[in-house]
Amino acid sequence: MTEDTKKRKRVSKKTRKSWRKHIDTKDVDAFLEDERLEERLGTPFKKRKDTELFQIDTAPDEELKNVLKTKAAYREELRNAEPKCYASLKPHTAVPDPISKRNRVRTPEERKNPIRRKIEKLRKANGQLTLTEKLAAKNRELASIKRQNRPKKDDFNIDIWADESKPNVLKEIDSEWLSSDAVRHTLVVKGIKKRKIPATVHKKPSEVAAIAAPHPGISYNPSYKDHQDLLREIADDELKRMKEEAHLDRVTTKLFKKVSQAQKDENALKEASEGLPLPDNVEIKSEPESDNETDVKPVKQPLKQVRKTKQQRRKQKEQRKLALQLKHAKVEKKKVGDIYKLKALKKQIEKKEQKENILREKRKKLEEKKAKEPKVLSSTKFEPMEPEFQLGTELTGNLRGTAPVGNLLKDRFKSLQQRSILAPGKLVL
């Protein structure tokens, strides 16, 4: 039996589920697919007219026309052409919009019931506003003030150096009687912000001058006294450096004594023979061993708790009272003695104040010295440039015959490091 003559299998299509399962929808799906294709691409070619499919070419060739164009014409055409960014705004399909007329989306205020709108209008007219409406009105007012105070373009009628830049509230509150935190808190409540400016903004990183005055002895034609002073300072610095090197050599290298090779061998042999048996002529004294068995530890008797008598308690109470009286008497005696020691105490206080003043002056001088020293900005310590000088035989007396000494770029670079603007570093070759 062939497939065509085969008996069709009958199934139940009683329920909706079984109907969907056993129904054949291929022809319907194919028809709908064709319809969708027509919507995307338009009418089928077999149903269109020849005038819609073909046209007679009467226009000149655009490729040849573009080749013959001048550069100015090409730029003009490019300037008048439609921007490519408009392609995203154009429809990307030929399917027409199913909704030909679209209604405008109404605002939440328009969607309200007319009765509700009337009630809210009366409420606002009576001045009964919600919290959200109050905040919105306040924000609109602030935005309007900000918009009005915004400087206009090319309008330079404000004196930036005038003292009127501070608000009146800030002038009234910012006084010496209130701390900075209290002023900042009060201004926040008033709706004004005061920025805390760091103290380092108005302070230079170093008090060293950018261009230090050179020593008069380094001139190409210095006086004899200035030149000798310069040479003396350089010699003193060199002697100080040599003294420091000698001190370091004394406390490090020369601190350890030099040992000959024979002494080293003897010490090594002595260390190696430690713990070995001694010769026969040396007698070893042995200590008598203590007999641990004969040592008997005494047994401690348990302490008996004896109750104090009334007489003992009374005497103990009297002793405590007497000790307290002696203590108070000693304090009173010390007070009387201090009255007679007022002159000595005054001298002692003056001496202490004098000592504190001396220490304060030392600390002040140390701070002034540290202010002129470069700060620690890296692990490398700042090393100043060696002083420039010329010997008496090298001086020519005129600028034309003077040999160049030093490097200006290196001097400026070291000046930046000394003023803590640049961090000192090592030279990498």
FENZI-V870324 format. One record per residue. RES is the residue in three letters. SS is DSSP state (H for helix, E for strand, C for the rest). PSI is psi as a letter, one per 20 degrees, with the letter a starting at -180 (* if undefined). OMEGA is omega in whole degrees, -180 to 180 (none if undefined). Layout:
[[RES:SS:PSI:OMEGA] [RES:SS:PSI:OMEGA]]
This chain:
[[MET:C:p:-179] [THR:C:r:-178] [GLU:C:h:-179] [ASP:C:h:-179] [THR:C:j:-179] [LYS:C:q:-178] [LYS:C:p:-179] [ARG:C:p:179] [LYS:C:p:-179] [ARG:C:p:179] [VAL:C:r:180] [SER:C:p:176] [LYS:C:k:-175] [LYS:C:g:-177] [THR:C:r:-180] [ARG:H:h:-179] [LYS:H:g:180] [SER:H:h:177] [TRP:H:g:179] [ARG:H:h:-177] [LYS:H:g:-171] [HIS:H:i:179] [ILE:C:q:179] [ASP:C:o:-177] [THR:C:k:-177] [LYS:H:g:-179] [ASP:H:h:178] [VAL:H:g:179] [ASP:H:h:179] [ALA:H:h:179] [PHE:H:g:180] [LEU:H:h:178] [GLU:H:h:177] [ASP:H:h:179] [GLU:H:g:179] [ARG:H:h:178] [LEU:H:h:178] [GLU:H:h:179] [GLU:H:h:-179] [ARG:H:g:-173] [LEU:H:i:-178] [GLY:C:a:-179] [THR:C:q:178] [PRO:C:q:-177] [PHE:H:h:-177] [LYS:H:h:180] [LYS:H:i:-178] [ARG:C:r:178] [LYS:C:r:-180] [ASP:H:h:-180] [THR:H:h:178] [GLU:H:h:-177] [LEU:H:h:-175] [PHE:C:q:176] [GLN:C:q:-179] [ILE:C:p:-178] [ASP:C:o:178] [THR:C:i:-178] [ALA:C:q:178] [PRO:C:r:-180] [ASP:C:p:-177] [GLU:H:h:-179] [GLU:H:g:178] [LEU:H:h:179] [LYS:H:g:179] [ASN:H:h:-180] [VAL:H:h:-177] [LEU:C:i:-179] [LYS:C:q:174] [THR:C:r:-179] [LYS:H:h:179] [ALA:H:g:179] [ALA:H:h:179] [TYR:H:g:179] [ARG:H:h:178] [GLU:H:g:178] [GLU:H:h:179] [LEU:H:h:179] [ARG:H:h:-178] [ASN:H:i:-178] [ALA:C:q:-180] [GLU:C:p:179] [PRO:C:q:-179] [LYS:H:i:179] [CYS:H:i:179] [TYR:H:i:-179] [ALA:H:h:179] [SER:H:i:180] [LEU:H:i:-179] [LYS:C:q:178] [PRO:C:p:-179] [HIS:C:j:-180] [THR:C:q:178] [ALA:C:j:-180] [VAL:C:p:-180] [PRO:C:q:179] [ASP:C:p:-179] [PRO:C:h:179] [ILE:C:o:-176] [SER:C:h:-178] [LYS:C:p:-180] [ARG:C:p:179] [ASN:C:q:178] [ARG:C:p:179] [VAL:C:p:-178] [ARG:C:q:178] [THR:C:r:177] [PRO:H:h:179] [GLU:H:h:179] [GLU:H:h:-179] [ARG:H:i:-180] [LYS:C:q:177] [ASN:C:q:180] [PRO:H:h:179] [ILE:H:g:179] [ARG:H:g:179] [ARG:H:h:180] [LYS:H:g:179] [ILE:H:g:-179] [GLU:H:h:178] [LYS:H:g:177] [LEU:H:h:180] [ARG:H:g:179] [LYS:H:h:178] [ALA:H:h:178] [ASN:C:i:179] [GLY:C:j:179] [GLN:C:n:-177] [LEU:C:q:175] [THR:C:r:-179] [LEU:H:h:180] [THR:H:g:179] [GLU:H:h:177] [LYS:H:g:179] [LEU:H:h:179] [ALA:H:g:179] [ALA:H:h:179] [LYS:H:g:179] [ASN:H:h:178] [ARG:H:h:179] [GLU:H:g:179] [LEU:H:h:179] [ALA:H:h:179] [SER:H:g:178] [ILE:H:g:180] [LYS:H:h:179] [ARG:H:h:-180] [GLN:H:h:-179] [ASN:H:i:-179] [ARG:C:p:-178] [PRO:C:p:180] [LYS:C:r:-179] [LYS:C:p:180] [ASP:C:k:179] [ASP:C:o:-175] [PHE:C:l:-178] [ASN:C:j:-179] [ILE:C:p:177] [ASP:C:o:-176] [ILE:C:i:-179] [TRP:C:i:-178] [ALA:C:q:180] [ASP:H:i:-178] [GLU:H:j:179] [SER:H:h:177] [LYS:C:p:176] [PRO:C:r:-179] [ASN:H:h:-180] [VAL:H:g:-180] [LEU:H:h:179] [LYS:H:h:-179] [GLU:H:h:-174] [ILE:H:g:-174] [ASP:C:n:-180] [SER:C:r:-178] [GLU:C:i:-177] [TRP:C:i:-179] [LEU:C:q:177] [SER:C:r:-178] [SER:H:h:179] [ASP:H:g:179] [ALA:H:g:179] [VAL:H:g:-179] [ARG:H:g:179] [HIS:H:g:-180] [THR:H:h:-180] [LEU:H:h:177] [VAL:H:g:178] [VAL:H:h:-180] [LYS:H:i:-179] [GLY:C:j:180] [ILE:C:p:180] [LYS:C:p:177] [LYS:C:o:-178] [ARG:C:p:179] [LYS:C:o:-178] [ILE:C:p:178] [PRO:C:q:-179] [ALA:C:h:-178] [THR:C:i:-179] [VAL:C:g:-178] [HIS:C:j:-178] [LYS:C:p:179] [LYS:C:q:179] [PRO:C:h:180] [SER:C:q:179] [GLU:C:j:180] [VAL:C:p:-180] [ALA:C:q:-179] [ALA:C:h:179] [ILE:C:o:-179] [ALA:C:q:179] [ALA:C:p:-178] [PRO:C:r:177] [HIS:C:p:-179] [PRO:H:i:-179] [GLY:H:i:-179] [ILE:H:j:178] [SER:C:q:179] [TYR:C:i:177] [ASN:C:m:-176] [PRO:C:r:174] [SER:C:r:-177] [TYR:H:g:-178] [LYS:H:g:-179] [ASP:H:g:-179] [HIS:H:h:179] [GLN:H:h:177] [ASP:H:g:179] [LEU:H:g:179] [LEU:H:h:180] [ARG:H:g:179] [GLU:H:g:180] [ILE:H:h:179] [ALA:H:g:178] [ASP:H:g:178] [ASP:H:g:-180] [GLU:H:g:177] [LEU:H:h:178] [LYS:H:g:178] [ARG:H:g:179] [MET:H:h:179] [LYS:H:g:178] [GLU:H:g:179] [GLU:H:g:179] [ALA:H:h:179] [HIS:H:g:179] [LEU:H:h:178] [ASP:H:h:-179] [ARG:H:h:-176] [VAL:H:i:179] [THR:C:f:-174] [THR:C:g:-176] [LYS:C:i:180] [LEU:C:h:-179] [PHE:C:p:-178] [LYS:C:q:180] [LYS:C:p:-178] [VAL:C:p:179] [SER:C:r:-178] [GLN:H:h:179] [ALA:H:g:178] [GLN:H:h:178] [LYS:H:g:-180] [ASP:H:g:180] [GLU:H:g:178] [ASN:H:h:179] [ALA:H:g:179] [LEU:H:h:179] [LYS:H:h:179] [GLU:H:h:-179] [ALA:H:h:-178] [SER:C:j:178] [GLU:C:p:178] [GLY:C:i:179] [LEU:C:q:180] [PRO:C:q:-178] [LEU:C:r:177] [PRO:C:r:-174] [ASP:C:h:-175] [ASN:C:i:179] [VAL:C:o:-180] [GLU:C:p:179] [ILE:C:o:179] [LYS:C:p:180] [SER:C:p:179] [GLU:C:q:179] [PRO:C:p:179] [GLU:C:p:180] [SER:C:p:-180] [ASP:C:o:-178] [ASN:C:h:-176] [GLU:C:h:-177] [THR:C:i:-179] [ASP:C:p:-180] [VAL:C:p:180] [LYS:C:p:-180] [PRO:C:q:180] [VAL:C:p:180] [LYS:C:p:178] [GLN:C:q:178] [PRO:C:p:-179] [LEU:C:q:179] [LYS:C:p:178] [GLN:C:o:-178] [VAL:C:p:179] [ARG:C:p:179] [LYS:C:q:178] [THR:C:r:179] [LYS:H:h:179] [GLN:H:g:179] [GLN:H:h:179] [ARG:H:h:180] [ARG:H:g:179] [LYS:H:h:179] [GLN:H:h:178] [LYS:H:g:179] [GLU:H:h:179] [GLN:H:g:178] [ARG:H:g:180] [LYS:H:g:179] [LEU:H:g:179] [ALA:H:h:179] [LEU:H:h:178] [GLN:H:g:178] [LEU:H:h:180] [LYS:H:g:178] [HIS:H:h:180] [ALA:H:h:179] [LYS:H:h:179] [VAL:H:g:180] [GLU:H:h:179] [LYS:H:h:179] [LYS:H:h:178] [LYS:H:g:179] [VAL:H:h:179] [GLY:H:h:180] [ASP:H:h:178] [ILE:H:h:180] [TYR:H:i:-180] [LYS:C:j:-177] [LEU:H:g:-180] [LYS:H:g:180] [ALA:H:h:179] [LEU:H:h:179] [LYS:H:g:178] [LYS:H:h:-180] [GLN:H:g:179] [ILE:H:g:179] [GLU:H:h:179] [LYS:H:g:179] [LYS:H:g:178] [GLU:H:h:178] [GLN:H:g:179] [LYS:H:g:178] [GLU:H:h:178] [ASN:H:g:178] [ILE:H:g:179] [LEU:H:h:179] [ARG:H:g:178] [GLU:H:h:178] [LYS:H:g:179] [ARG:H:h:179] [LYS:H:g:179] [LYS:H:h:179] [LEU:H:h:178] [GLU:H:g:177] [GLU:H:h:179] [LYS:H:g:180] [LYS:H:h:180] [ALA:H:h:180] [LYS:H:i:179] [GLU:C:q:178] [PRO:C:q:-180] [LYS:C:r:179] [VAL:C:o:-179] [LEU:C:i:179] [SER:C:r:180] [SER:C:i:180] [THR:C:p:180] [LYS:C:q:179] [PHE:C:p:178] [GLU:C:o:-179] [PRO:C:r:179] [MET:C:q:175] [GLU:C:q:-177] [PRO:C:q:179] [GLU:C:p:179] [PHE:C:r:175] [GLN:C:q:177] [LEU:C:r:-178] [GLY:H:h:-179] [THR:H:h:-178] [GLU:H:i:-180] [LEU:C:p:-179] [THR:C:h:179] [GLY:C:i:176] [ASN:C:q:-176] [LEU:C:h:-177] [ARG:C:h:-177] [GLY:C:j:-178] [THR:C:p:177] [ALA:C:q:180] [PRO:C:p:-180] [VAL:C:p:177] [GLY:C:r:-178] [ASN:C:p:-177] [LEU:H:g:-179] [LEU:H:g:178] [LYS:H:h:179] [ASP:H:g:178] [ARG:H:h:179] [PHE:H:g:177] [LYS:H:h:177] [SER:H:g:177] [LEU:H:h:177] [GLN:H:h:-179] [GLN:H:h:179] [ARG:C:j:176] [SER:C:k:175] [ILE:C:h:175] [LEU:C:q:178] [ALA:C:p:178] [PRO:C:q:-180] [GLY:C:r:-180] [LYS:C:q:179] [LEU:C:o:-180] [VAL:C:p:-179] [LEU:C:*:none]]
